[in-house]
Amino acid sequence: MDGSLRLGKLFGIPIELHWTFLLVIPLFAWIIGTQIELTTVLLSEVFGVSIDMTLVESGIVPYVLGAVVSLGLFAGVLIHEIAHSVVALRKGMKINSITLFLFGGVSQMEESTPDPRIELPMALVGPVTSLVLGLISIGLVYVADAAIANRPIAGVVVFFLAYLGLLNVILFAFNLLPAFPMDGGRVLRAYLARRMPLPRATKIAADVGKGFAVVFGILGLIALNPILVIIAFFIYIGASQESSAIRYTFLLQDVTLGQIMSREVLTVDPATPVPQVLERMYATKHLGFPVVEHGALVGMVTLDDIHKRNPIDRDALIVRDVMHAGAISLPPEAPVVEALRVMSAENIGRVPVVSNGELLGIVTRTDIMKVVELREN
């Protein structure tokens, strides 16, 4: 994922930290630190224990404790995502990475058509893991309260464990809401997919998720809670994107690139002056061309590549100066959904079709959308 820092690997899965995660630690530290007295009273009433917080009454200590609680929460989120990933690995799926970001964690799985028999246990294991972590933390609250003789130290430990326990239980309940694409929404889709085609099950689950997103958004606006509004936005967008992805997968599942590619491909030589390429783009309405040298594909040149250069310098440049070397290509027998995945992942609009080093054709995002439109009718 762009903007992420690789931390290491667990179970062979790369663990990454998105830059937005760096925003949430000081934010949570400030929220917890400013509300520590109110939170202490709440936790004391919920768990029935006396919490002595004299060690964190002033200065930056409450905010340090808030940062520690935040890190503990996201450690739980990481374990939650690892649980998803371990089940997926055991079911034969490939996990590309786990990324921690502003609102939690995301497991980047190899795209494939969801199997309800796999998705159901995979979706459930995350919330169940959060519940187990919460119950363990709550159990340790009473152990720490009884075992630590120094009451101020016991108070800090109990506060930490109680806060984590409560948050993980809330995380368990929140994740089970049928707000697709959250875990509860995936459970709903897996249940529905056993009784109807997957695209229809996905659409129903996505519509339910959008409904929850609208409710969250309204509540966020009424309560002046920007975090709830942003969560609503992400749920709505996520539900829409996944519903579209499943729809495309089923409509294109038996179509190969060789069947839809354009065989008459306009190419350019690496030595072609950039102004000539621009003229050809305006004349043909094509925004990119494969770059071919001695019969072999050596790159792609797009309008974006040219616009990145200073207009004053363009007259002196040739295609080799601005092109993307080593263009991503696929064979003619590759499924169209693979080209769509590559286009989305690499943020490109076209993929050359190559066999044994020979350029056979090209497939654009527009070509794929036309096939989708034809197959829907």
C-alpha positions, 0 to 999 in steps of 0.5 A, spaced: 500 500 500 502 506 498 505 511 503 506 505 508 513 503 512 515 495 512 515 493 519 517 486 518 513 479 517 509 475 521 507 468 519 510 470 512 506 476 511 509 483 511 506 487 516 506 495 514 504 501 517 501 506 513 503 514 514 496 515 517 497 511 523 502 516 525 496 521 526 492 516 530 497 515 536 497 523 538 490 523 537 488 518 541 493 520 546 490 527 547 483 524 547 484 519 553 489 524 556 484 529 557 478 524 559 482 520 564 478 522 570 471 521 567 474 514 564 476 512 570 470 513 574 466 509 568 471 503 568 471 503 576 463 502 575 463 497 569 468 493 573 467 494 580 474 496 582 477 502 585 482 505 580 487 509 584 490 514 578 494 519 583 500 517 578 497 520 572 494 526 575 498 532 572 503 533 566 504 529 560 503 523 564 496 522 562 497 523 555 503 518 555 498 513 558 493 515 553 499 513 547 500 506 551 493 505 551 493 506 543 499 502 542 495 496 546 489 497 542 492 497 535 496 491 537 489 488 538 487 490 531 494 487 528 492 480 532 485 481 529 488 482 522 493 476 523 487 471 525 483 473 518 490 472 515 492 465 518 485 462 516 485 465 509 492 462 509 490 455 511 484 455 506 489 456 500 489 464 499 495 468 498 496 474 503 500 480 500 500 484 506 497 487 513 497 494 513 495 498 520 492 505 518 488 511 521 482 506 522 484 500 524 487 494 519 487 491 512 489 484 510 491 485 503 489 478 500 490 476 493 483 477 489 479 471 487 472 470 487 469 469 494 467 462 497 462 462 502 465 456 505 471 460 506 469 467 507 464 465 513 470 462 518 475 467 515 470 473 517 468 471 524 475 469 526 477 476 527 471 479 531 472 472 535 479 474 536 477 481 539 472 478 544 477 473 546 483 479 547 477 483 551 475 477 555 483 476 557 484 483 559 478 483 563 480 477 567 487 480 568 484 486 571 481 482 577 488 479 577 492 485 577 487 489 582 488 483 587 496 481 586 499 488 586 500 491 593 502 498 591 495 501 589 497 507 585 501 502 580 495 497 581 491 503 578 495 504 572 495 497 570 488 496 572 486 502 568 490 500 562 487 493 562 480 495 563 480 500 557 483 495 553 478 490 555 472 494 554 475 497 547 476 490 544 469 488 546 466 494 543 471 492 537 468 485 537 460 488 537 462 493 532 465 489 527 459 484 527 454 489 525 452 487 518 455 493 515 459 490 508 465 490 507 466 490 515 466 483 518 459 482 519 457 484 512 462 479 510 458 474 514 452 476 512 454 475 504 457 468 506 450 466 509 446 469 503 451 466 498 449 459 500 442 461 498 443 465 492 448 467 486 454 471 489 453 477 485 446 478 488 448 476 495 454 481 495 449 487 492 444 485 498 450 486 503 453 492 500 446 495 500 445 494 507 452 496 508 451 503 505 444 503 509 449 503 516 454 508 512 448 513 512 446 512 519 453 513 521 454 519 517 447 522 520 449 520 527 456 523 526 453 530 523 448 530 529 453 529 534 459 533 531 463 527 531 468 527 525 471 520 526 464 517 525 462 521 519 469 519 516 468 511 518 461 512 514 464 515 508 469 509 508 464 504 509 460 507 503 465 507 498 468 500 500 461 497 499 460 500 492 467 498 490 467 491 492 460 490 489 462 493 483 468 488 483 464 482 484 460 484 478 465 485 474 468 478 476 462 474 474 461 478 468 468 477 465 470 470 468 470 466 462 473 472 457 480 472 455 484 478 453 485 475 446 478 475 445 477 483 446 484 486 445 485 491 439 489 488 434 491 494 430 496 497 435 499 504 434 506 504 436 512 509 437 519 508 436 523 510 442 527 515 438 520 519 436 520 526 438 515 528 444 511 533 439 510 528 434 507 523 439 503 529 442 500 530 435 498 523 434 495 523 441 490 529 439 489 526 432 487 519 434 484 520 441 489 515 444 492 517 451 498 512 451 502 508 446 506 502 446 514 503 445 517 498 440 524 497 438 526 492 433 520 489 434 520 488 441 516 492 447 520 496 451 515 501 454 509 505 454 508 512 453 502 516 456 500 523 456 501 523 463 508 522 462 509 527 457 505 532 462 510 531 467 515 534 463 516 542 463 513 544 456 519 548 455 523 542 454 518 538 451 521 540 444 528 537 445 525 530 448 524 524 445 520 518 447 525 514 450 526 520 455 519 520 458 516 513 457 515 508 462 521 502 461 519 495 462 511 496 461 507 491 464 504 486 459 499 480 459 499 474 455 493 473 450 490 467 454 490 471 461 483 473 464 480 480 463 479 480 470 487 480 471 488 485 467 482 489 471 486 488 477 493 490 474 490 496 472 487 498 478 493 496 482 498 500 478 493 506 476 494 505 469 489 505 463 491 500 458 495 493 458 499 491 452 498 483 450 504 480 448 506 473 447 513 470 446 516 477 446 511 479 440 506 485 441 499 482 439 494 487 441 492 492 447 486 492 452 484 499 455 479 500 461 474 502 456 474 496 452 473 492 458 467 496 460 464 495 454 464 488 454 461 489 461 456 493 458 454 488 453 454 482 457 449 485 462 444 486 456 
